[in-house]
């Protein structure tokens, strides 16, 4: 089985576990399944330290972005909220899982800036809409929520693609040292 197919299938399984766990008051289910998917990804990638940094960065961006939308009342989650200004744990896990797609299944998209922005503007809201249909999120003001999601994802998607490319081209010194097992000077 190809690495791209494994990556895509692992993400889809994690996505459904996150959404269905969040919808059914089992938010840690998605976290556990996503942790397994991320572990598989890190085991198969040629740059595990680089990808770990990418996953942590994208999960942080997602935690803050979705937390902002929830804080503004645009999104309401039925479970998994730990702090009022942070996304639910299963959403943070979903962002971590999404980050695994960037260097593998979505690699073809990374340098196509206009397409990336369009992909974000359309794909982001569609994913949340699917989550809403499965009971994992609600939109008190649907038009405002979908507009905010489209606008945000049209910016966030190019940002995370740029971060992916930047880490590929010029990994931070910490990652270079970890990869070569040599101390920083």
VEXZASE-425128 format. One record per atom (N, C-alpha, C): residue number from 1; x, y, z. Coordinates in Angstrom, 1 decimal. Layout:
(nudo NUM; (X; Y; Z));
...
This chain:
(nudo 1; (0.9; -1.2; 0.0));
(nudo 1; (0.0; 0.0; 0.0));
(nudo 1; (0.9; 1.2; 0.0));
(nudo 2; (0.6; 2.2; -0.8));
(nudo 2; (1.4; 3.4; -0.9));
(nudo 2; (1.3; 4.3; 0.4));
(nudo 3; (2.3; 5.0; 0.6));
(nudo 3; (2.4; 5.9; 1.8));
(nudo 3; (1.3; 7.0; 1.7));
(nudo 4; (1.0; 7.4; 0.5));
(nudo 4; (-0.1; 8.4; 0.3));
(nudo 4; (-1.4; 7.8; 0.7));
(nudo 5; (-1.7; 6.6; 0.3));
(nudo 5; (-3.0; 6.0; 0.6));
(nudo 5; (-3.1; 5.7; 2.1));
(nudo 6; (-2.0; 5.2; 2.8));
(nudo 6; (-2.0; 5.0; 4.2));
(nudo 6; (-2.2; 6.3; 4.9));
(nudo 7; (-1.6; 7.4; 4.5));
(nudo 7; (-1.8; 8.7; 5.1));
(nudo 7; (-3.2; 9.2; 5.0));
(nudo 8; (-3.8; 9.1; 3.8));
(nudo 8; (-5.1; 9.5; 3.6));
(nudo 8; (-6.1; 8.7; 4.4));
(nudo 9; (-6.0; 7.4; 4.4));
(nudo 9; (-6.9; 6.5; 5.1));
(nudo 9; (-6.8; 6.7; 6.6));
(nudo 10; (-5.6; 6.8; 7.1));
(nudo 10; (-5.4; 7.1; 8.6));
(nudo 10; (-6.0; 8.4; 9.0));
(nudo 11; (-5.9; 9.4; 8.1));
(nudo 11; (-6.5; 10.7; 8.5));
(nudo 11; (-8.1; 10.6; 8.5));
(nudo 12; (-8.6; 9.9; 7.5));
(nudo 12; (-10.1; 9.8; 7.4));
(nudo 12; (-10.6; 9.0; 8.6));
(nudo 13; (-9.9; 8.0; 9.0));
(nudo 13; (-10.4; 7.2; 10.2));
(nudo 13; (-10.3; 8.1; 11.4));
(nudo 14; (-9.2; 8.9; 11.5));
(nudo 14; (-9.1; 9.8; 12.7));
(nudo 14; (-10.1; 10.9; 12.6));
(nudo 15; (-10.4; 11.4; 11.5));
(nudo 15; (-11.4; 12.5; 11.3));
(nudo 15; (-12.8; 12.0; 11.8));
(nudo 16; (-13.2; 10.8; 11.4));
(nudo 16; (-14.5; 10.3; 11.8));
(nudo 16; (-14.5; 10.0; 13.3));
(nudo 17; (-13.4; 9.5; 13.8));
(nudo 17; (-13.3; 9.2; 15.3));
(nudo 17; (-13.5; 10.5; 16.0));
(nudo 18; (-12.8; 11.6; 15.6));
(nudo 18; (-12.9; 12.9; 16.2));
(nudo 18; (-14.3; 13.4; 16.2));
(nudo 19; (-14.9; 13.4; 15.0));
(nudo 19; (-16.3; 14.0; 14.8));
(nudo 19; (-17.3; 13.2; 15.6));
(nudo 20; (-17.3; 11.9; 15.4));
(nudo 20; (-18.3; 11.0; 16.1));
(nudo 20; (-18.0; 11.0; 17.6));
(nudo 21; (-16.8; 11.0; 18.0));
(nudo 21; (-16.5; 11.1; 19.5));
(nudo 21; (-17.0; 12.4; 20.0));
(nudo 22; (-16.7; 13.5; 19.3));
(nudo 22; (-17.2; 14.8; 19.8));
(nudo 22; (-18.7; 14.9; 19.8));
(nudo 23; (-19.3; 14.3; 18.8));
(nudo 23; (-20.8; 14.4; 18.8));
(nudo 23; (-21.5; 13.5; 19.8));
(nudo 24; (-20.8; 12.5; 20.3));
(nudo 24; (-21.4; 11.6; 21.3));
(nudo 24; (-20.7; 11.6; 22.6));
(nudo 25; (-20.2; 12.8; 23.0));
(nudo 25; (-19.7; 13.0; 24.4));
(nudo 25; (-18.5; 12.1; 24.7));
(nudo 26; (-17.8; 11.7; 23.7));
(nudo 26; (-16.6; 10.9; 23.8));
(nudo 26; (-15.4; 11.6; 23.1));
(nudo 27; (-15.1; 12.8; 23.6));
(nudo 27; (-14.1; 13.6; 22.8));
(nudo 27; (-12.7; 12.9; 22.8));
(nudo 28; (-12.4; 12.1; 23.8));
(nudo 28; (-11.0; 11.5; 23.9));
(nudo 28; (-10.8; 10.4; 22.9));
(nudo 29; (-12.0; 9.8; 22.4));
(nudo 29; (-11.9; 8.8; 21.4));
(nudo 29; (-11.1; 9.3; 20.2));
(nudo 30; (-11.5; 10.4; 19.7));
(nudo 30; (-10.8; 11.0; 18.5));
(nudo 30; (-9.4; 11.4; 18.8));
(nudo 31; (-9.1; 11.8; 20.0));
(nudo 31; (-7.7; 12.1; 20.4));
(nudo 31; (-6.9; 10.8; 20.3));
(nudo 32; (-7.4; 9.7; 20.9));
(nudo 32; (-6.7; 8.5; 20.9));
(nudo 32; (-6.4; 7.9; 19.5));
(nudo 33; (-7.5; 8.0; 18.7));
(nudo 33; (-7.3; 7.5; 17.3));
(nudo 33; (-6.4; 8.3; 16.5));
(nudo 34; (-6.5; 9.6; 16.7));
(nudo 34; (-5.6; 10.6; 16.0));
(nudo 34; (-4.1; 10.4; 16.5));
(nudo 35; (-3.9; 10.1; 17.7));
(nudo 35; (-2.6; 9.9; 18.2));
(nudo 35; (-2.0; 8.7; 17.5));
(nudo 36; (-2.8; 7.6; 17.3));
(nudo 36; (-2.3; 6.4; 16.6));
(nudo 36; (-2.0; 6.8; 15.1));
(nudo 37; (-2.8; 7.6; 14.5));
(nudo 37; (-2.6; 8.0; 13.1));
(nudo 37; (-1.3; 8.8; 13.0));
(nudo 38; (-1.1; 9.7; 14.0));
(nudo 38; (0.1; 10.5; 14.0));
(nudo 38; (1.3; 9.7; 14.2));
(nudo 39; (1.2; 8.7; 15.1));
(nudo 39; (2.3; 7.8; 15.4));
(nudo 39; (2.7; 7.0; 14.1));
(nudo 40; (1.7; 6.5; 13.4));
(nudo 40; (2.0; 5.8; 12.1));
(nudo 40; (2.7; 6.8; 11.1));
(nudo 41; (2.1; 8.0; 11.0));
(nudo 41; (2.8; 9.0; 10.1));
(nudo 41; (4.2; 9.2; 10.5));
(nudo 42; (4.5; 9.4; 11.8));
(nudo 42; (5.9; 9.7; 12.2));
(nudo 42; (6.8; 8.5; 12.0));
(nudo 43; (6.2; 7.3; 12.1));
(nudo 43; (7.0; 6.1; 11.9));
(nudo 43; (7.4; 5.9; 10.4));
(nudo 44; (6.6; 6.4; 9.5));
(nudo 44; (6.8; 6.2; 8.1));
(nudo 44; (7.5; 7.4; 7.4));
(nudo 45; (7.5; 8.6; 8.0));
(nudo 45; (8.1; 9.7; 7.4));
(nudo 45; (9.6; 9.7; 7.4));
(nudo 46; (10.3; 10.2; 6.4));
(nudo 46; (11.7; 10.4; 6.4));
(nudo 46; (12.2; 11.5; 7.3));
(nudo 47; (11.3; 12.4; 7.7));
(nudo 47; (11.7; 13.5; 8.6));
(nudo 47; (10.8; 13.6; 9.8));
(nudo 48; (10.9; 12.7; 10.7));
(nudo 48; (10.0; 12.7; 11.9));
(nudo 48; (10.0; 13.9; 12.7));
(nudo 49; (11.2; 14.5; 13.0));
(nudo 49; (11.3; 15.7; 13.8));
(nudo 49; (10.7; 16.9; 13.1));
(nudo 50; (10.9; 17.0; 11.8));
(nudo 50; (10.3; 18.1; 11.0));
(nudo 50; (8.8; 18.0; 11.1));
(nudo 51; (8.3; 16.8; 10.8));
(nudo 51; (6.9; 16.6; 10.8));
(nudo 51; (6.2; 16.7; 12.2));
(nudo 52; (7.0; 16.3; 13.2));
(nudo 52; (6.4; 16.6; 14.6));
(nudo 52; (6.3; 18.0; 14.9));
(nudo 53; (7.3; 18.8; 14.4));
(nudo 53; (7.1; 20.3; 14.6));
(nudo 53; (6.0; 20.9; 13.8));
(nudo 54; (5.8; 20.4; 12.6));
(nudo 54; (4.7; 20.8; 11.7));
(nudo 54; (3.4; 20.5; 12.4));
(nudo 55; (3.2; 19.3; 12.9));
(nudo 55; (2.0; 18.8; 13.6));
(nudo 55; (1.7; 19.7; 14.8));
(nudo 56; (2.7; 19.9; 15.6));
(nudo 56; (2.5; 20.8; 16.8));
(nudo 56; (2.1; 22.2; 16.4));
(nudo 57; (2.8; 22.7; 15.4));
(nudo 57; (2.5; 24.1; 14.9));
(nudo 57; (1.1; 24.2; 14.4));
(nudo 58; (0.7; 23.3; 13.5));
(nudo 58; (-0.7; 23.3; 12.9));
(nudo 58; (-1.7; 23.1; 14.0));
(nudo 59; (-1.5; 22.2; 14.9));
(nudo 59; (-2.4; 21.9; 16.0));
(nudo 59; (-2.6; 23.2; 16.9));
(nudo 60; (-1.5; 23.9; 17.1));
(nudo 60; (-1.6; 25.1; 17.9));
(nudo 60; (-2.4; 26.2; 17.1));
(nudo 61; (-2.2; 26.4; 15.8));
(nudo 61; (-2.9; 27.3; 15.0));
(nudo 61; (-4.4; 26.9; 15.1));
(nudo 62; (-4.7; 25.7; 14.9));
(nudo 62; (-6.1; 25.2; 14.9));
(nudo 62; (-6.8; 25.4; 16.2));
(nudo 63; (-6.0; 25.1; 17.3));
(nudo 63; (-6.6; 25.3; 18.6));
(nudo 63; (-7.0; 26.7; 18.9));
(nudo 64; (-6.2; 27.6; 18.4));
(nudo 64; (-6.5; 29.1; 18.6));
(nudo 64; (-7.6; 29.5; 17.7));
(nudo 65; (-7.5; 29.1; 16.4));
(nudo 65; (-8.5; 29.6; 15.4));
(nudo 65; (-9.9; 29.1; 15.8));
(nudo 66; (-10.0; 27.8; 16.1));
(nudo 66; (-11.4; 27.2; 16.4));
(nudo 66; (-11.8; 27.7; 17.8));
(nudo 67; (-10.9; 28.0; 18.7));
(nudo 67; (-11.2; 28.6; 20.0));
(nudo 67; (-11.8; 30.0; 19.8));
(nudo 68; (-11.2; 30.7; 18.9));
(nudo 68; (-11.7; 32.1; 18.6));
(nudo 68; (-13.1; 32.0; 18.1));
(nudo 69; (-13.3; 31.1; 17.1));
(nudo 69; (-14.7; 31.0; 16.5));
(nudo 69; (-15.7; 30.6; 17.6));
(nudo 70; (-15.3; 29.7; 18.4));
(nudo 70; (-16.2; 29.3; 19.5));
(nudo 70; (-16.4; 30.4; 20.5));
(nudo 71; (-15.4; 31.1; 20.8));
(nudo 71; (-15.5; 32.3; 21.7));
(nudo 71; (-16.4; 33.4; 21.2));
(nudo 72; (-16.4; 33.6; 19.9));
(nudo 72; (-17.2; 34.6; 19.3));
(nudo 72; (-18.6; 34.1; 19.1));
(nudo 73; (-18.9; 32.8; 19.4));
(nudo 73; (-20.2; 32.3; 19.3));
(nudo 73; (-20.6; 31.8; 17.9));
(nudo 74; (-19.6; 31.7; 17.0));
(nudo 74; (-19.9; 31.3; 15.7));
(nudo 74; (-20.1; 29.8; 15.6));
(nudo 75; (-19.3; 29.1; 16.4));
(nudo 75; (-19.4; 27.6; 16.5));
(nudo 75; (-19.7; 27.2; 17.9));
(nudo 76; (-20.5; 26.2; 18.1));
(nudo 76; (-20.8; 25.6; 19.4));
(nudo 76; (-20.5; 24.1; 19.3));
(nudo 77; (-19.7; 23.6; 20.3));
(nudo 77; (-19.3; 22.2; 20.3));
(nudo 77; (-20.0; 21.6; 21.5));
(nudo 78; (-20.5; 20.3; 21.3));
(nudo 78; (-21.2; 19.7; 22.4));
(nudo 78; (-20.3; 19.0; 23.5));
(nudo 79; (-19.0; 18.8; 23.1));
(nudo 79; (-18.1; 18.2; 24.1));
(nudo 79; (-16.7; 18.5; 23.8));
(nudo 80; (-15.8; 18.3; 24.8));
(nudo 80; (-14.4; 18.4; 24.7));
(nudo 80; (-13.8; 19.7; 25.0));
(nudo 81; (-14.6; 20.7; 25.4));
(nudo 81; (-14.0; 22.0; 25.7));
(nudo 81; (-13.4; 22.0; 27.1));
(nudo 82; (-12.1; 22.3; 27.1));
(nudo 82; (-11.4; 22.4; 28.4));
(nudo 82; (-11.2; 23.8; 28.9));
(nudo 83; (-10.9; 24.7; 28.0));
(nudo 83; (-10.7; 26.1; 28.2));
(nudo 83; (-11.6; 26.9; 27.3));
(nudo 84; (-12.3; 27.9; 27.7));
(nudo 84; (-13.3; 28.6; 26.9));
(nudo 84; (-12.7; 29.3; 25.7));
(nudo 85; (-11.4; 29.6; 25.7));
(nudo 85; (-10.7; 30.3; 24.5));
(nudo 85; (-10.0; 29.3; 23.6));
(nudo 86; (-10.1; 28.0; 23.9));
(nudo 86; (-9.4; 27.0; 23.1));
(nudo 86; (-10.4; 26.0; 22.5));
(nudo 87; (-10.0; 25.5; 21.4));
(nudo 87; (-10.9; 24.6; 20.7));
(nudo 87; (-11.0; 23.3; 21.6));
(nudo 88; (-12.1; 22.5; 21.3));
(nudo 88; (-12.2; 21.2; 22.0));
(nudo 88; (-11.0; 20.3; 21.7));
(nudo 89; (-10.7; 19.4; 22.6));
(nudo 89; (-9.6; 18.5; 22.4));
(nudo 89; (-9.6; 17.7; 21.2));
(nudo 90; (-10.8; 17.3; 20.8));
(nudo 90; (-10.9; 16.5; 19.5));
(nudo 90; (-10.7; 17.3; 18.3));
(nudo 91; (-11.0; 18.6; 18.3));
(nudo 91; (-10.7; 19.5; 17.2));
(nudo 91; (-9.2; 19.7; 17.1));
(nudo 92; (-8.6; 19.9; 18.2));
(nudo 92; (-7.1; 20.1; 18.2));
(nudo 92; (-6.5; 18.8; 17.6));
(nudo 93; (-7.0; 17.7; 18.0));
(nudo 93; (-6.5; 16.4; 17.5));
(nudo 93; (-6.7; 16.3; 16.0));
(nudo 94; (-7.9; 16.8; 15.5));
(nudo 94; (-8.2; 16.8; 14.1));
(nudo 94; (-7.2; 17.7; 13.3));
(nudo 95; (-6.8; 18.8; 13.9));
(nudo 95; (-5.8; 19.7; 13.3));
(nudo 95; (-4.5; 19.0; 13.2));
(nudo 96; (-4.1; 18.3; 14.3));
(nudo 96; (-2.9; 17.5; 14.3));
(nudo 96; (-2.9; 16.5; 13.2));
(nudo 97; (-4.0; 15.8; 13.1));
(nudo 97; (-4.1; 14.8; 12.0));
(nudo 97; (-4.1; 15.4; 10.6));
(nudo 98; (-4.7; 16.5; 10.5));
(nudo 98; (-4.7; 17.3; 9.2));
(nudo 98; (-3.3; 17.6; 8.8));
(nudo 99; (-2.5; 18.0; 9.8));
(nudo 99; (-1.1; 18.3; 9.5));
(nudo 99; (-0.3; 17.2; 8.8));
(nudo 100; (-0.7; 15.9; 9.1));
(nudo 100; (0.0; 14.8; 8.6));
(nudo 100; (-0.2; 14.7; 7.1));
(nudo 101; (-1.4; 15.3; 6.6));
(nudo 101; (-1.7; 15.2; 5.2));
(nudo 101; (-0.8; 16.2; 4.3));
(nudo 102; (-0.3; 17.2; 4.9));
(nudo 102; (0.4; 18.3; 4.2));
(nudo 102; (1.7; 17.8; 3.5));
(nudo 103; (2.6; 17.1; 4.2));
(nudo 103; (3.8; 16.6; 3.5));
(nudo 103; (3.6; 15.4; 2.7));
(nudo 104; (2.4; 14.8; 2.8));
(nudo 104; (2.3; 13.5; 2.1));
(nudo 104; (1.1; 13.6; 1.0));
(nudo 105; (-0.1; 13.3; 1.5));
(nudo 105; (-1.3; 13.3; 0.6));
(nudo 105; (-1.6; 14.6; -0.1));
(nudo 106; (-1.3; 15.7; 0.6));
(nudo 106; (-1.5; 17.0; 0.0));
(nudo 106; (-0.3; 17.7; -0.6));
(nudo 107; (0.8; 17.0; -0.6));
(nudo 107; (2.1; 17.6; -1.1));
(nudo 107; (1.9; 18.3; -2.5));
(nudo 108; (1.1; 17.7; -3.3));
(nudo 108; (0.9; 18.2; -4.7));
(nudo 108; (0.3; 19.6; -4.7));
(nudo 109; (-0.3; 19.9; -3.6));
(nudo 109; (-1.0; 21.2; -3.5));
(nudo 109; (-0.2; 22.3; -2.9));
(nudo 110; (0.9; 22.0; -2.2));
(nudo 110; (1.6; 23.0; -1.4));
(nudo 110; (2.0; 24.3; -2.1));
(nudo 111; (2.5; 24.2; -3.3));
(nudo 111; (3.0; 25.4; -4.0));
(nudo 111; (2.0; 26.0; -5.0));
(nudo 112; (0.8; 25.6; -5.0));
(nudo 112; (-0.3; 26.1; -5.8));
(nudo 112; (-1.1; 27.1; -5.0));
(nudo 113; (-0.6; 28.3; -4.9));
(nudo 113; (-1.1; 29.3; -3.9));
(nudo 113; (-2.6; 29.6; -4.1));
(nudo 114; (-3.0; 29.9; -5.3));
(nudo 114; (-4.4; 30.2; -5.6));
(nudo 114; (-5.3; 29.0; -5.3));
(nudo 115; (-4.9; 27.9; -5.8));
(nudo 115; (-5.6; 26.7; -5.5));
(nudo 115; (-5.7; 26.3; -4.0));
(nudo 116; (-4.6; 26.5; -3.3));
(nudo 116; (-4.6; 26.3; -1.9));
(nudo 116; (-5.6; 27.2; -1.2));
(nudo 117; (-5.7; 28.5; -1.5));
(nudo 117; (-6.6; 29.4; -0.9));
(nudo 117; (-8.1; 28.9; -1.3));
(nudo 118; (-8.3; 28.6; -2.5));
(nudo 118; (-9.6; 28.1; -2.9));
(nudo 118; (-10.0; 26.8; -2.2));
(nudo 119; (-9.0; 25.9; -2.1));
(nudo 119; (-9.2; 24.6; -1.4));
(nudo 119; (-9.6; 24.9; 0.0));
(nudo 120; (-8.9; 25.8; 0.7));
(nudo 120; (-9.3; 26.2; 2.1));
(nudo 120; (-10.6; 26.8; 2.2));
(nudo 121; (-10.9; 27.8; 1.3));
(nudo 121; (-12.2; 28.5; 1.3));
(nudo 121; (-13.4; 27.6; 1.1));
(nudo 122; (-13.2; 26.6; 0.3));
(nudo 122; (-14.3; 25.6; 0.1));
(nudo 122; (-14.3; 24.4; 1.0));
(nudo 123; (-13.1; 23.8; 1.1));
(nudo 123; (-12.9; 22.6; 1.8));
(nudo 123; (-13.1; 22.7; 3.3));
(nudo 124; (-12.6; 23.8; 3.9));
(nudo 124; (-12.7; 24.1; 5.3));
(nudo 124; (-14.2; 24.1; 5.7));
(nudo 125; (-15.0; 25.0; 5.2));
(nudo 125; (-16.4; 25.0; 5.6));
(nudo 125; (-17.1; 23.7; 5.3));
(nudo 126; (-16.8; 23.0; 4.2));
(nudo 126; (-17.5; 21.8; 3.9));
(nudo 126; (-17.2; 20.7; 5.0));
(nudo 127; (-16.0; 20.7; 5.5));
(nudo 127; (-15.6; 19.8; 6.6));
(nudo 127; (-16.4; 20.1; 7.8));
(nudo 128; (-16.5; 21.4; 8.2));
(nudo 128; (-17.3; 21.8; 9.4));
(nudo 128; (-18.8; 21.5; 9.1));
(nudo 129; (-19.3; 21.7; 7.9));
(nudo 129; (-20.7; 21.4; 7.6));
(nudo 129; (-21.0; 19.9; 7.8));
(nudo 130; (-20.0; 19.1; 7.3));
(nudo 130; (-20.2; 17.6; 7.5));
(nudo 130; (-20.2; 17.3; 9.0));
(nudo 131; (-19.3; 17.9; 9.8));
(nudo 131; (-19.3; 17.8; 11.2));
(nudo 131; (-20.6; 18.2; 11.8));
(nudo 132; (-21.2; 19.3; 11.3));
(nudo 132; (-22.5; 19.7; 11.8));
(nudo 132; (-23.6; 18.7; 11.5));
(nudo 133; (-23.5; 18.1; 10.4));
(nudo 133; (-24.5; 17.1; 10.0));
(nudo 133; (-24.4; 15.9; 10.9));
(nudo 134; (-23.2; 15.6; 11.4));
(nudo 134; (-23.0; 14.4; 12.2));
(nudo 134; (-23.2; 14.8; 13.7));
(nudo 135; (-23.5; 16.0; 14.0));
(nudo 135; (-23.8; 16.4; 15.4));
(nudo 135; (-22.6; 16.9; 16.2));
(nudo 136; (-21.5; 17.1; 15.6));
(nudo 136; (-20.3; 17.5; 16.3));
(nudo 136; (-20.1; 19.0; 16.6));
(nudo 137; (-20.8; 19.8; 15.8));
(nudo 137; (-20.7; 21.2; 15.9));
(nudo 137; (-22.1; 21.8; 15.5));
(nudo 138; (-22.4; 23.0; 16.0));
(nudo 138; (-23.6; 23.7; 15.5));
(nudo 138; (-23.2; 25.1; 15.2));
(nudo 139; (-23.9; 25.7; 14.3));
(nudo 139; (-23.7; 27.1; 13.9));
(nudo 139; (-24.9; 27.9; 14.3));
(nudo 140; (-24.8; 28.7; 15.4));
(nudo 140; (-25.9; 29.5; 15.8));
(nudo 140; (-26.4; 30.5; 14.7));
(nudo 141; (-25.4; 31.0; 14.0));
(nudo 141; (-25.6; 31.9; 12.8));
(nudo 141; (-25.0; 31.3; 11.6));
(nudo 142; (-25.6; 30.4; 10.9));
(nudo 142; (-25.0; 29.6; 9.9));
(nudo 142; (-24.2; 30.4; 8.8));
(nudo 143; (-24.9; 31.5; 8.3));
(nudo 143; (-24.2; 32.2; 7.2));
(nudo 143; (-22.9; 32.9; 7.8));
(nudo 144; (-23.0; 33.5; 8.9));
(nudo 144; (-21.8; 34.1; 9.5));
(nudo 144; (-20.7; 33.1; 9.8));
(nudo 145; (-21.1; 31.9; 10.3));
(nudo 145; (-20.2; 30.9; 10.7));
(nudo 145; (-19.5; 30.4; 9.4));
(nudo 146; (-20.2; 30.1; 8.4));
(nudo 146; (-19.7; 29.6; 7.1));
(nudo 146; (-18.8; 30.6; 6.4));
(nudo 147; (-19.2; 31.9; 6.5));
(nudo 147; (-18.4; 33.0; 5.9));
(nudo 147; (-17.1; 33.1; 6.7));
(nudo 148; (-17.1; 33.1; 8.0));
(nudo 148; (-15.9; 33.1; 8.8));
(nudo 148; (-15.0; 32.0; 8.5));
(nudo 149; (-15.6; 30.8; 8.4));
(nudo 149; (-14.8; 29.6; 8.1));
(nudo 149; (-14.1; 29.7; 6.7));
(nudo 150; (-14.9; 30.1; 5.8));
(nudo 150; (-14.3; 30.3; 4.4));
(nudo 150; (-13.2; 31.3; 4.4));
(nudo 151; (-13.5; 32.4; 5.0));
(nudo 151; (-12.4; 33.5; 5.1));
(nudo 151; (-11.2; 33.0; 5.8));
(nudo 152; (-11.4; 32.4; 7.0));
(nudo 152; (-10.3; 32.0; 7.8));
(nudo 152; (-9.5; 30.9; 7.1));
(nudo 153; (-10.2; 29.9; 6.5));
(nudo 153; (-9.5; 28.8; 5.9));
(nudo 153; (-8.8; 29.2; 4.6));
(nudo 154; (-9.3; 30.3; 3.9));
(nudo 154; (-8.6; 30.8; 2.7));
(nudo 154; (-7.3; 31.4; 3.1));
(nudo 155; (-7.1; 31.8; 4.4));
(nudo 155; (-5.8; 32.3; 4.8));
(nudo 155; (-5.0; 31.2; 5.5));
(nudo 156; (-5.7; 30.4; 6.4));
(nudo 156; (-5.0; 29.4; 7.1));
(nudo 156; (-4.4; 28.3; 6.3));
(nudo 157; (-5.1; 27.9; 5.2));
(nudo 157; (-4.6; 26.8; 4.3));
(nudo 157; (-3.3; 27.3; 3.7));
(nudo 158; (-3.2; 28.5; 3.0));
(nudo 158; (-1.9; 28.9; 2.5));
(nudo 158; (-0.8; 29.0; 3.6));
(nudo 159; (-1.2; 29.5; 4.8));
(nudo 159; (-0.3; 29.6; 5.9));
(nudo 159; (0.4; 28.3; 6.2));
(nudo 160; (-0.5; 27.2; 6.4));
(nudo 160; (0.1; 25.9; 6.8));
(nudo 160; (0.9; 25.3; 5.7));
(nudo 161; (0.5; 25.6; 4.5));
(nudo 161; (1.3; 25.1; 3.3));
(nudo 161; (2.6; 25.8; 3.3));
(nudo 162; (2.7; 27.1; 3.5));
(nudo 162; (3.9; 27.8; 3.6));
(nudo 162; (4.8; 27.3; 4.7));
(nudo 163; (4.2; 27.0; 5.9));
(nudo 163; (5.0; 26.5; 7.0));
(nudo 163; (5.6; 25.1; 6.6));
(nudo 164; (4.8; 24.3; 5.9));
(nudo 164; (5.3; 23.0; 5.5));
(nudo 164; (6.5; 23.1; 4.6));
(nudo 165; (6.3; 24.0; 3.6));
(nudo 165; (7.4; 24.2; 2.6));
(nudo 165; (8.7; 24.8; 3.3));
(nudo 166; (8.4; 25.7; 4.2));
(nudo 166; (9.6; 26.3; 5.0));
(nudo 166; (10.3; 25.3; 5.8));
(nudo 167; (9.6; 24.4; 6.5));
(nudo 167; (10.3; 23.4; 7.3));
(nudo 167; (11.0; 22.4; 6.3));
(nudo 168; (10.5; 22.1; 5.1));
(nudo 168; (11.2; 21.3; 4.2));
(nudo 168; (12.5; 21.9; 3.7));
(nudo 169; (12.4; 23.2; 3.4));
(nudo 169; (13.5; 23.9; 2.8));
(nudo 169; (14.6; 24.2; 3.8));
(nudo 170; (14.2; 24.7; 5.0));
(nudo 170; (15.2; 25.2; 5.9));
(nudo 170; (14.7; 24.8; 7.4));
(nudo 171; (15.0; 23.5; 7.7));
(nudo 171; (14.5; 23.1; 9.1));
(nudo 171; (15.3; 23.9; 10.1));
(nudo 172; (14.6; 24.2; 11.2));
(nudo 172; (15.3; 25.0; 12.3));
(nudo 172; (16.5; 24.2; 12.8));
(nudo 173; (17.4; 24.9; 13.4));
(nudo 173; (18.7; 24.3; 13.9));
(nudo 173; (18.4; 23.2; 14.9));
(nudo 174; (17.4; 23.3; 15.7));
(nudo 174; (17.0; 22.3; 16.7));
(nudo 174; (16.7; 21.0; 15.9));
(nudo 175; (16.0; 21.1; 14.8));
(nudo 175; (15.6; 19.9; 14.1));
(nudo 175; (16.9; 19.3; 13.4));
(nudo 176; (17.7; 20.2; 12.9));
(nudo 176; (19.0; 19.7; 12.2));
(nudo 176; (19.8; 18.9; 13.2));
(nudo 177; (19.9; 19.5; 14.5));
(nudo 177; (20.7; 18.8; 15.5));
(nudo 177; (20.1; 17.5; 15.9));
(nudo 178; (18.7; 17.4; 16.0));
(nudo 178; (18.1; 16.2; 16.4));
(nudo 178; (18.2; 15.2; 15.3));
(nudo 179; (18.1; 15.6; 14.1));
(nudo 179; (18.2; 14.6; 13.0));
(nudo 179; (19.6; 14.1; 12.9));
(nudo 180; (20.6; 14.9; 13.2));
(nudo 180; (22.0; 14.4; 13.1));
(nudo 180; (22.5; 13.9; 14.4));
(nudo 181; (21.7; 14.0; 15.4));
(nudo 181; (22.1; 13.6; 16.8));
(nudo 181; (23.4; 14.3; 17.3));
(nudo 182; (23.5; 15.5; 16.9));
(nudo 182; (24.7; 16.3; 17.3));
(nudo 182; (24.1; 17.5; 18.1));
(nudo 183; (24.9; 17.9; 19.2));
(nudo 183; (24.4; 19.0; 20.0));
(nudo 183; (24.5; 20.3; 19.2));
(nudo 184; (23.6; 21.3; 19.6));
(nudo 184; (23.6; 22.6; 19.1));
(nudo 184; (24.9; 23.3; 19.5));
(nudo 185; (25.4; 24.2; 18.7));
(nudo 185; (26.6; 24.9; 19.1));
(nudo 185; (26.3; 26.3; 19.5));
